[in-house]
Amino acid sequence: MGEAKRRRDLGLPPRQGSGQPRDSSPRVVSWLPLTRQQARSFMTWTSRGAWGGIGLLVALWLVVRFIGPALGWWTLQG
């Protein structure tokens, strides 16, 4: 027997939900299930990822251009 039927048969009122929505911030577009808070969070994480990628690219360039040749791993041509 389901919870709703059991409560009805026992004469209990229907269960009440938590009463508060998960995210009460307004939506970016009414037909898209994406809130402004979620959009802000997405922008924060993608910005961090982009800066992380830039940092890794700079580190790779330093290894290829300076550290590798200095340690004799390879030589630069030209």
Phi and psi restraints in degrees (value plus and minus 20) as a CYANA .aco file:
   2 GLY   PHI     -95.1   -55.1
   2 GLY   PSI     140.7   180.7
   3 GLU   PHI     -79.3   -39.3
   3 GLU   PSI     -62.7   -22.7
   4 ALA   PHI     -84.2   -44.2
   4 ALA   PSI     -63.2   -23.2
   5 LYS   PHI     -85.4   -45.4
   5 LYS   PSI     -61.5   -21.5
   6 ARG   PHI     -82.3   -42.3
   6 ARG   PSI     -64.6   -24.6
   7 ARG   PHI     -85.1   -45.1
   7 ARG   PSI     -59.4   -19.4
   8 ARG   PHI     -84.4   -44.4
   8 ARG   PSI     -63.8   -23.8
   9 ASP   PHI     -85.7   -45.7
   9 ASP   PSI     -52.1   -12.1
  10 LEU   PHI    -104.9   -64.9
  10 LEU   PSI     -25.3    14.7
  11 GLY   PHI      60.6   100.6
  11 GLY   PSI      -0.9    39.1
  12 LEU   PHI    -108.4   -68.4
  12 LEU   PSI     132.1   172.1
  13 PRO   PHI     -91.6   -51.6
  13 PRO   PSI     140.0   180.0
  14 PRO   PHI     -80.0   -40.0
  14 PRO   PSI     130.0   170.0
  15 ARG   PHI     -83.8   -43.8
  15 ARG   PSI     121.3   161.3
  16 GLN   PHI    -114.3   -74.3
  16 GLN   PSI     119.2   159.2
  17 GLY   PHI     -94.6   -54.6
  17 GLY   PSI    -194.4  -154.4
  18 SER   PHI     -87.0   -47.0
  18 SER   PSI     -43.5    -3.5
  19 GLY   PHI      70.5   110.5
  19 GLY   PSI     -32.3     7.7
  20 GLN   PHI    -148.4  -108.4
  20 GLN   PSI     117.8   157.8
  21 PRO   PHI     -89.5   -49.5
  21 PRO   PSI     138.7   178.7
  22 ARG   PHI     -83.1   -43.1
  22 ARG   PSI     -63.7   -23.7
  23 ASP   PHI    -157.0  -117.0
  23 ASP   PSI      91.9   131.9
  24 SER   PHI    -112.9   -72.9
  24 SER   PSI     -14.1    25.9
  25 SER   PHI     -92.2   -52.2
  25 SER   PSI     132.3   172.3
  26 PRO   PHI     -88.3   -48.3
  26 PRO   PSI     135.1   175.1
  27 ARG   PHI     -98.6   -58.6
  27 ARG   PSI     132.0   172.0
  28 VAL   PHI     -87.3   -47.3
  28 VAL   PSI     -70.5   -30.5
  29 VAL   PHI    -150.0  -110.0
  29 VAL   PSI     119.7   159.7
  30 SER   PHI     -79.1   -39.1
  30 SER   PSI     -54.8   -14.8
  31 TRP   PHI    -110.0   -70.0
  31 TRP   PSI     -25.0    15.0
  32 LEU   PHI    -124.8   -84.8
  32 LEU   PSI     105.8   145.8
  33 PRO   PHI     -97.4   -57.4
  33 PRO   PSI      38.0    78.0
  34 LEU   PHI    -153.0  -113.0
  34 LEU   PSI      99.8   139.8
  35 THR   PHI    -109.5   -69.5
  35 THR   PSI     145.9   185.9
  36 ARG   PHI     -83.5   -43.5
  36 ARG   PSI     -56.6   -16.6
  37 GLN   PHI     -84.9   -44.9
  37 GLN   PSI     -61.0   -21.0
  38 GLN   PHI     -85.4   -45.4
  38 GLN   PSI     -60.1   -20.1
  39 ALA   PHI     -83.8   -43.8
  39 ALA   PSI     -61.1   -21.1
  40 ARG   PHI     -84.2   -44.2
  40 ARG   PSI     -61.9   -21.9
  41 SER   PHI     -84.3   -44.3
  41 SER   PSI     -61.2   -21.2
  42 PHE   PHI     -80.6   -40.6
  42 PHE   PSI     -64.4   -24.4
  43 MET   PHI     -83.7   -43.7
  43 MET   PSI     -59.1   -19.1
  44 THR   PHI     -82.0   -42.0
  44 THR   PSI     -68.5   -28.5
  45 TRP   PHI     -87.8   -47.8
  45 TRP   PSI     -59.6   -19.6
  46 THR   PHI     -89.8   -49.8
  46 THR   PSI     -53.9   -13.9
  47 SER   PHI     -86.0   -46.0
  47 SER   PSI     -62.1   -22.1
  48 ARG   PHI     -82.1   -42.1
  48 ARG   PSI     -61.9   -21.9
  49 GLY   PHI     -83.5   -43.5
  49 GLY   PSI     -60.6   -20.6
  50 ALA   PHI     -84.1   -44.1
  50 ALA   PSI     -65.4   -25.4
  51 TRP   PHI     -85.2   -45.2
  51 TRP   PSI     -55.0   -15.0
  52 GLY   PHI     -83.4   -43.4
  52 GLY   PSI     -62.7   -22.7
  53 GLY   PHI     -83.6   -43.6
  53 GLY   PSI     -59.8   -19.8
  54 ILE   PHI     -83.6   -43.6
  54 ILE   PSI     -62.3   -22.3
  55 GLY   PHI     -82.5   -42.5
  55 GLY   PSI     -62.3   -22.3
  56 LEU   PHI     -85.1   -45.1
  56 LEU   PSI     -58.0   -18.0
  57 LEU   PHI     -84.1   -44.1
  57 LEU   PSI     -62.1   -22.1
  58 VAL   PHI     -84.8   -44.8
  58 VAL   PSI     -63.0   -23.0
  59 ALA   PHI     -82.4   -42.4
  59 ALA   PSI     -62.6   -22.6
  60 LEU   PHI     -82.7   -42.7
  60 LEU   PSI     -62.3   -22.3
  61 TRP   PHI     -82.6   -42.6
  61 TRP   PSI     -61.7   -21.7
  62 LEU   PHI     -83.1   -43.1
  62 LEU   PSI     -60.6   -20.6
  63 VAL   PHI     -85.2   -45.2
  63 VAL   PSI     -67.6   -27.6
  64 VAL   PHI     -86.6   -46.6
  64 VAL   PSI     -61.8   -21.8
  65 ARG   PHI    -103.6   -63.6
  65 ARG   PSI     -58.3   -18.3
  66 PHE   PHI    -137.9   -97.9
  66 PHE   PSI     -70.9   -30.9
  67 ILE   PHI     -90.5   -50.5
  67 ILE   PSI     -66.6   -26.6
  68 GLY   PHI     -77.8   -37.8
  68 GLY   PSI     -71.9   -31.9
  69 PRO   PHI     -84.5   -44.5
  69 PRO   PSI     -55.6   -15.6
  70 ALA   PHI     -85.3   -45.3
  70 ALA   PSI     -53.5   -13.5
  71 LEU   PHI    -110.0   -70.0
  71 LEU   PSI     -20.2    19.8
  72 GLY   PHI      58.2    98.2
  72 GLY   PSI      -0.7    39.3
  73 TRP   PHI     -91.5   -51.5
  73 TRP   PSI     -53.3   -13.3
  74 TRP   PHI    -181.6  -141.6
  74 TRP   PSI     150.7   190.7
  75 THR   PHI    -139.6   -99.6
  75 THR   PSI     130.0   170.0
  76 LEU   PHI    -105.0   -65.0
  76 LEU   PSI     122.1   162.1
  77 GLN   PHI    -121.1   -81.1
  77 GLN   PSI     110.7   150.7
